[in-house]
C-alpha cells in the first residue's frame, strides 16, 4: 500500500465533537509516520503534535497535515507525474523506519511558488528541505513576492465567527490594485479568509468595488488550489489568542498557495506571539498599510505588468506548474494541434463548504481550533 500526500497540511475533518480527544483527527499517514500504531501516547494530543516522522512519497503535493521532513513539498511532483506542468521531483534518502511505522521518502523540489515564498514555507514548516526547481525560479518574476501589511483593525464577532472591517477594506483595495493596475485577471487573484464572517464581508466589498469575480475562499477550501496572487486576511487583532489562525497546518496551506505574489494582512503585534507567524513574517517585506504597499508596487512594476501572457505548448517546452486549465496541453486529441490560449487558473471549483464555522471561536472560549461546519460527505478528501 502506498500512501501519497502531506501530513503537514490540513488534518482529517469530523463534525463529531469528541473526534479530537478520540484521535480521529489523526490520519493513517500521520499515525504511521509517528509510530502511534504500536506506541499509544498517554493522554490526548492534537494531530499537529504527532508528525514525528515522514510518511510517503507523492507525485503531487497538497495533501493534508502540518510540516516536517517526510512530507510532500507543496507544488511538488514525483518522477513521471503529470500534475500541473509535469516535472520531476527529487527524492531524499529513505528515512529510517520507526517502530510500527513505515518507510518513507520526501519530495524536495517544488514547482508552484516564487522562490521567496517557497523559502518562507520551507523554513517555517519543512526544516529548509524544500527547494524550488530551476524552471520555476526562472518563470516567477514578481519583484515583491512576499509582503506583510500591518493593519491596526479590531476583531469583532458575529454568530460565533470573526470579522475585521478595516482589514477587509484594505484587502479589497489591494485586490483592486492587482486587477486594475497590475493587470491580473480577477480569477488569478484569490482572497483567503480564516473565518466565514470575514469571507462574507470581503465578498460584499469586492462586489461593491466592481471586482466580484475575484474568488474569496476559506483557507480550508483552498487546499489543493492555487492562484497567481493570494491575499490572506488573518482577521485576529486585539483579542485573546489567535484560535485556529495559529494552527500550523492551516497557516501552511494559506502561505503555500501563491505562484507569483503572497500578501498577508494582519496585526503584527498579535501574530508575532506565535512562533510560526514570527518565522514566516521574517521573510516578508513589511508595509504599514495597503496604500504604502501599492505605492511600492507602482515604483517596482509598470502598469499592466501581469496582463495575461500567451502560454506555449508544453509539448515543445516544459513550463513550471500552472493551472488545471493548462493540463489539456499534456495529452492533445490525436491529430489536433493544441491552440495557444491565455493563462488563467481554474476558478470553477465549488467552495460550498467550509470547516471554519468555528462554533468554539467565541471570545469567551478563546478558540481551540475544533471546528464545526457544513461539509458535503460525498466530496473526496
C-alpha positions as CSV (number, residue, x, y, z in Angstrom):
1,X,0.0,0.0,0.0
2,X,1.4,3.4,-1.0
3,X,0.2,6.5,0.9
4,X,0.5,9.8,-1.0
5,X,0.2,13.2,0.5
6,X,1.4,15.6,3.1
7,X,0.5,15.1,6.8
8,X,1.9,18.6,7.4
9,X,-1.2,20.3,5.9
10,X,-4.9,20.1,6.8
11,X,-5.9,17.1,9.0
12,X,-9.0,14.9,8.6
13,X,-12.2,16.8,9.5
14,X,-15.1,15.4,11.5
15,X,-18.2,17.0,12.9
16,X,-18.1,14.7,15.9
17,X,-17.3,16.8,18.9
18,X,-15.2,14.1,20.5
19,X,-13.2,13.3,17.4
20,X,-10.1,15.2,18.6
21,X,-9.8,13.6,22.0
22,X,-10.5,10.2,20.4
23,X,-7.7,10.9,18.0
24,X,-9.9,10.6,14.9
25,X,-8.4,13.8,13.6
26,X,-5.0,11.9,13.1
27,X,-4.8,10.5,9.6
28,X,-3.5,7.0,8.9
29,X,-0.4,8.5,7.3
30,X,0.3,10.6,10.4
31,X,-0.2,7.5,12.6
32,X,2.3,5.5,10.6
33,X,4.7,8.4,10.5
34,X,4.6,8.9,14.2
35,X,4.6,5.2,15.1
36,X,1.4,5.9,17.1
37,X,0.1,2.5,15.9
38,X,2.4,0.5,18.2
39,X,3.2,3.1,20.8
40,X,0.0,4.7,22.2
41,X,0.6,8.0,23.8
42,X,-0.8,8.6,27.2
43,X,-3.5,11.3,27.2
44,X,-5.0,13.2,24.3
45,X,-2.8,15.1,22.0
46,X,-3.7,17.1,18.9
47,X,-2.8,15.7,15.4
48,X,-0.5,18.7,14.8
49,X,1.8,17.4,17.5
50,X,2.1,13.9,16.0
51,X,4.3,14.4,13.0
52,X,7.4,13.0,14.3
53,X,8.4,11.2,11.1
54,X,7.7,11.3,7.4
55,X,5.0,9.3,5.7
56,X,5.2,8.8,1.9
57,X,6.4,9.8,-1.5
58,X,3.9,11.6,-3.8
59,X,3.5,12.6,-7.4
60,X,1.9,15.9,-6.4
61,X,1.6,17.9,-3.3
62,X,-1.3,19.5,-1.5
63,X,-2.1,16.6,0.9
64,X,-3.1,17.0,4.5
65,X,-1.1,17.7,7.7
66,X,1.5,20.2,9.1
67,X,5.2,20.5,8.2
68,X,8.2,18.2,9.0
69,X,10.5,16.0,7.0
70,X,8.9,13.2,5.0
71,X,6.1,15.4,3.7
72,X,5.5,16.3,0.0
73,X,6.8,19.7,-1.0
74,X,3.8,22.0,-1.7
75,X,3.6,22.1,-5.5
76,X,5.9,19.1,-5.8
77,X,5.7,16.2,-8.2
78,X,7.0,12.7,-8.2
79,X,9.1,11.2,-11.1
80,X,6.9,10.8,-14.1
81,X,3.9,12.6,-12.6
82,X,1.9,14.9,-14.9
83,X,0.2,17.1,-12.3
84,X,0.3,20.7,-13.4
85,X,3.2,21.1,-15.7
86,X,4.7,17.6,-15.2
87,X,8.0,17.9,-13.5
88,X,10.5,15.6,-11.8
89,X,10.7,15.7,-8.0
90,X,13.9,14.9,-6.1
91,X,13.6,12.1,-3.6
92,X,15.6,12.4,-0.4
93,X,17.2,9.4,1.2
94,X,14.9,6.9,2.8
95,X,14.0,7.9,6.4
96,X,14.7,5.0,8.9
97,X,11.5,3.2,9.8
98,X,10.1,3.9,13.2
99,X,8.7,1.2,15.4
100,X,5.2,0.4,14.0
101,X,5.8,3.0,11.3
102,X,6.6,2.7,7.5
103,X,9.5,3.6,5.2
104,X,9.0,7.0,3.7
105,X,10.5,9.5,1.2
106,X,10.3,13.2,0.9
107,X,9.9,15.1,-2.4
108,X,12.1,18.2,-2.1
109,X,11.5,20.1,-5.5
110,X,8.5,22.4,-5.7
111,X,7.2,23.8,-9.0
112,X,4.5,26.2,-7.8
113,X,5.8,29.1,-5.7
114,X,8.1,32.0,-6.3
115,X,11.5,31.0,-4.6
116,X,11.0,33.7,-1.9
117,X,7.6,32.3,-0.9
118,X,8.9,28.7,-1.1
119,X,11.8,29.7,1.2
120,X,9.4,31.0,3.8
121,X,7.3,27.9,3.7
122,X,10.3,25.6,3.7
123,X,12.0,27.3,6.7
124,X,8.8,27.5,8.7
125,X,7.3,24.1,8.1
126,X,9.8,21.8,6.3
127,X,13.2,22.4,8.0
128,X,14.6,24.1,5.0
129,X,14.4,20.9,2.9
130,X,12.0,22.2,0.2
131,X,13.8,23.7,-2.8
132,X,12.5,25.5,-5.9
133,X,13.0,23.8,-9.3
134,X,15.2,25.8,-11.7
135,X,12.4,26.2,-14.3
136,X,10.1,27.7,-11.6
137,X,12.7,30.1,-10.4
138,X,13.2,31.4,-13.9
139,X,9.5,31.9,-14.5
140,X,8.4,33.6,-11.3
141,X,9.4,37.3,-11.9
142,X,7.5,39.3,-9.3
143,X,10.0,41.6,-7.5
144,X,7.8,41.8,-4.4
145,X,6.7,38.2,-3.9
146,X,6.1,38.1,-0.2
147,X,4.6,41.1,1.7
148,X,3.1,41.7,5.1
149,X,0.7,44.6,5.6
150,X,0.3,45.6,9.3
151,X,-3.4,46.5,9.9
152,X,-4.4,48.1,13.1
153,X,-8.0,47.0,12.8
154,X,-10.2,45.5,15.5
155,X,-11.6,41.9,15.5
156,X,-15.4,41.6,16.1
157,X,-17.6,38.6,16.4
158,X,-20.9,37.8,14.7
159,X,-22.7,34.4,15.0
160,X,-19.6,33.0,16.7
161,X,-17.4,33.9,13.7
162,X,-14.8,36.7,13.5
163,X,-14.5,39.6,11.1
164,X,-12.3,42.7,10.9
165,X,-13.8,45.6,8.8
166,X,-10.6,47.6,8.4
167,X,-8.6,44.6,7.3
168,X,-11.3,43.7,4.8
169,X,-11.3,47.2,3.3
170,X,-7.5,47.1,2.8
171,X,-7.6,43.6,1.4
172,X,-10.2,44.7,-1.2
173,X,-8.1,47.8,-2.0
174,X,-5.0,45.5,-2.7
175,X,-7.1,43.1,-4.9
176,X,-8.5,46.1,-6.8
177,X,-4.9,47.3,-7.4
178,X,-3.8,43.9,-8.6
179,X,-6.6,43.8,-11.2
180,X,-6.7,47.4,-12.4
181,X,-3.0,48.4,-12.1
182,X,-1.0,45.2,-12.5
183,X,-3.4,43.7,-15.0
184,X,-4.1,40.3,-13.3
185,X,-7.3,38.7,-14.4
186,X,-9.7,38.7,-11.5
187,X,-9.8,34.9,-11.3
188,X,-6.0,34.9,-11.0
189,X,-6.3,36.8,-7.7
190,X,-7.6,34.8,-4.6
191,X,-8.5,36.3,-1.2
192,X,-8.2,33.9,1.7
193,X,-10.2,34.2,4.9
194,X,-9.9,32.1,8.0
195,X,-13.5,33.0,9.1
196,X,-16.9,32.8,7.4
197,X,-17.9,36.3,8.6
198,X,-14.8,37.8,7.1
199,X,-15.4,35.9,3.9
200,X,-18.9,37.2,3.6
201,X,-17.7,40.8,4.3
202,X,-15.0,40.5,1.7
203,X,-17.4,39.3,-1.0
204,X,-19.7,42.3,-0.4
205,X,-16.8,44.7,-0.6
206,X,-15.3,43.2,-3.7
207,X,-18.8,43.4,-5.4
208,X,-19.1,47.0,-4.3
209,X,-15.7,47.8,-5.9
210,X,-16.7,46.1,-9.2
211,X,-14.4,43.0,-8.9
212,X,-16.9,40.4,-7.7
213,X,-15.1,37.9,-10.0
214,X,-12.2,37.8,-7.5
215,X,-12.7,34.5,-5.6
216,X,-12.9,34.7,-1.8
217,X,-12.0,31.3,-0.4
218,X,-11.8,29.9,3.1
219,X,-8.3,28.5,4.0
220,X,-9.8,25.0,4.4
221,X,-11.3,25.1,0.8
222,X,-8.1,26.5,-0.6
223,X,-6.1,23.3,0.0
224,X,-5.3,21.8,-3.4
225,X,-5.9,25.1,-5.2
226,X,-3.5,27.8,-6.2
227,X,-3.5,31.3,-7.7
228,X,-1.0,33.8,-9.1
229,X,-1.8,36.3,-6.3
230,X,-3.0,35.2,-2.9
231,X,-4.2,37.8,-0.3
232,X,-4.5,36.4,3.2
233,X,-6.7,38.1,5.7
234,X,-5.8,36.9,9.2
235,X,-8.6,38.9,10.9
236,X,-7.5,38.5,14.5
237,X,-6.4,41.6,16.3
238,X,-6.6,42.9,19.8
239,X,-8.4,39.9,21.3
240,X,-7.3,37.0,23.4
241,X,-5.5,34.3,21.5
242,X,-5.5,33.5,17.8
243,X,-7.8,30.5,17.6
244,X,-7.0,28.3,14.6
245,X,-5.2,31.2,12.9
246,X,-2.3,29.7,15.0
247,X,-2.9,26.2,13.7
248,X,0.4,25.4,11.8
249,X,-1.4,23.2,9.3
250,X,-3.8,25.9,8.3
251,X,-1.1,28.5,8.1
252,X,0.9,26.2,6.0
253,X,-1.9,25.9,3.5
254,X,-2.5,29.7,3.5
255,X,1.1,30.6,2.8
256,X,1.8,27.9,0.1
257,X,-1.0,28.7,-2.4
258,X,0.5,31.6,-4.3
259,X,2.5,31.3,-7.5
260,X,3.8,34.9,-8.0
261,X,2.8,37.0,-5.0
262,X,1.7,36.4,-1.4
263,X,0.2,39.3,0.6
264,X,-0.7,38.8,4.2
265,X,-2.8,41.3,6.1
266,X,-2.9,41.2,9.9
267,X,-1.9,42.7,13.2
268,X,1.9,42.3,13.6
269,X,1.8,42.5,17.5
270,X,-1.0,39.9,17.6
271,X,0.5,37.4,15.2
272,X,4.2,37.6,16.3
273,X,3.4,35.9,19.6
274,X,3.1,32.7,17.7
275,X,6.4,31.0,16.5
276,X,5.1,30.1,13.1
277,X,3.9,33.6,12.3
278,X,7.0,35.1,13.7
279,X,9.1,32.8,11.5
280,X,7.0,33.5,8.3
281,X,7.0,37.2,8.8
282,X,10.8,37.5,9.0
283,X,10.9,36.6,5.3
284,X,8.3,39.2,4.2
285,X,8.6,42.8,3.2
286,X,6.7,44.9,5.8
287,X,4.3,47.7,5.0
288,X,2.2,49.9,7.3
289,X,-0.9,50.0,5.0
290,X,-2.4,48.9,1.7
291,X,-1.7,52.4,0.3
292,X,2.0,52.1,1.2
293,X,2.2,48.6,-0.4
294,X,0.5,49.9,-3.6
295,X,2.9,52.8,-3.9
296,X,5.9,50.4,-3.6
297,X,4.4,48.1,-6.3
298,X,3.9,51.1,-8.7
299,X,7.6,52.0,-8.2
300,X,8.7,48.5,-8.9
301,X,6.4,47.4,-11.7
302,X,4.9,49.1,-14.8
303,X,1.2,49.4,-15.3
304,X,-0.4,46.1,-16.6
305,X,2.8,44.1,-15.8
306,X,0.8,41.0,-15.3
307,X,-1.6,41.2,-18.3
308,X,-2.4,37.6,-19.4
309,X,0.5,36.0,-21.3
310,X,0.4,33.6,-24.1
311,X,1.1,30.0,-22.9
312,X,3.3,27.9,-25.1
313,X,2.6,24.3,-26.0
314,X,4.4,22.3,-23.2
315,X,5.0,19.5,-25.7
316,X,7.8,21.6,-27.1
317,X,8.8,23.5,-23.9
318,X,8.3,22.3,-20.3
319,X,6.9,25.0,-18.1
320,X,6.6,25.4,-14.3
321,X,3.4,24.3,-12.7
322,X,0.3,26.1,-14.0
323,X,-3.4,25.8,-13.5
324,X,-5.6,22.8,-14.4
325,X,-6.7,24.7,-17.5
326,X,-3.2,24.2,-18.9
327,X,-3.3,20.5,-18.4
328,X,-5.3,20.0,-21.7
329,X,-2.0,20.6,-23.5
330,X,-0.4,17.5,-21.9
331,X,-2.4,15.0,-23.9
332,X,-4.0,16.7,-27.0
333,X,-6.5,14.8,-29.1
334,X,-4.9,12.7,-31.8
335,X,-4.5,14.7,-35.0
336,X,-5.3,18.0,-33.4
337,X,-2.7,20.7,-32.7
338,X,-3.3,22.4,-29.4
339,X,-4.1,26.1,-29.8
340,X,-2.4,28.8,-27.7
341,X,-4.6,30.2,-25.1
342,X,-4.5,32.7,-22.3
343,X,-3.1,31.6,-18.9
344,X,-5.7,31.5,-16.2
345,X,-6.5,29.4,-13.2
346,X,-9.5,27.2,-12.9
347,X,-11.9,29.0,-10.7
348,X,-14.8,26.7,-11.2
349,X,-14.0,24.6,-8.1
350,X,-17.0,25.0,-5.8
351,X,-16.4,26.5,-2.4
352,X,-19.7,25.2,-1.0
353,X,-18.4,24.0,2.4
354,X,-16.2,25.5,5.0
355,X,-14.7,23.9,8.1
356,X,-14.2,27.3,9.7
357,X,-17.6,28.0,11.1
358,X,-15.7,27.8,14.4
359,X,-18.5,27.4,16.9
360,X,-15.8,27.3,19.6
361,X,-14.3,30.6,18.5
362,X,-16.4,33.0,20.7
363,X,-14.2,35.4,22.6
364,X,-15.0,33.8,25.9
365,X,-13.9,30.4,24.6
366,X,-10.6,31.8,23.3
367,X,-10.8,29.4,20.3
368,X,-9.4,25.9,20.4
369,X,-9.3,25.1,16.7
370,X,-12.1,22.4,16.9
371,X,-14.4,23.3,14.0
372,X,-17.9,22.6,13.1
373,X,-19.1,23.4,9.6
374,X,-21.2,22.3,6.7
375,X,-19.5,19.6,4.7
376,X,-20.5,17.5,1.7
377,X,-19.7,14.0,2.8
378,X,-19.8,12.9,-0.9
379,X,-16.8,15.1,-1.7
380,X,-13.4,13.4,-1.9
381,X,-10.9,14.3,0.8
